[in-house]
Amino acid sequence: KKKGDCVPAINLARAYLRMDDKARAFQWLKTACEERNVYALMLGSDPLYDPLRADRHFTNLLRRMRLCV
């Protein structure tokens, strides 16, 4: 990427999740949902997010995005 290019928040969320930093992953997931990036729509089905599924914050995030009932 060139200097000044925007990095989608979902990329940062995924990076922190891979580092097992769930708190920062959640921070960036919230931002990703606000950006309305198409990749955020995969939160409900992407296995990368499995470690977060039991957390109420994740469920709330999916509800806010209308990805679950």
N, C-alpha and C positions, 0 to 999 in steps of 0.2 A: 504494500500500500504506500501511496505517496503521503507526504506530510500534509495534514489537514483533512485527509479522508476520514469519513465517519465509520466507526466500528459499531455494528449493531449490538445493542445491549444483550440480545440473546446469545451472541458469541461469548461475551464475558460471563454470562450466567452459566453456560455450558462448561467453560474453562474452570470456573470455581467449583462446579459440581464434580468435575473430574479430579480436582484436588481435594475433594471431600470437605470443602468449606461451604456447608449448607447455608449458613447465615448470609454470606456474601452472594451466594447463588440466588437466594430469595430476593435480596435487594435488587439484583440485576434483572431477575424475572419480572418484578413489578415494573421496572422501567421498560422492559421489552414489551410488556402488555400495553403500556401507554404509547409506545412507538407504533403499535399495530403492525409489527413485522409478521410476514406470513409464516415464518418458522415458529412463532409463538403458538400458532394454531395446532401444532403437533404435540403440545404439552400433555394432552390427554392420552396419547397413544405411544409416544416415543419411549422405548425401554430405558433410555438414559436417565429419565426422571423417576424411575422406580424407587430409588432410595428416598424420594420426597413424598411419595404417595400417602404414607401413613400420617404425615404432618398436617394438622388442621389448616396451616397457612397455605399449603398447596391446594387443598380442597377449596378454600375460600378464593384463591386465585382463579381456579378453574370456573368457579361459579361467577365471579366477576366478568370473566371472559365469555360466559355463557357456553362453556364447553362441557358442563355437566349439570345435572338437576339437583 
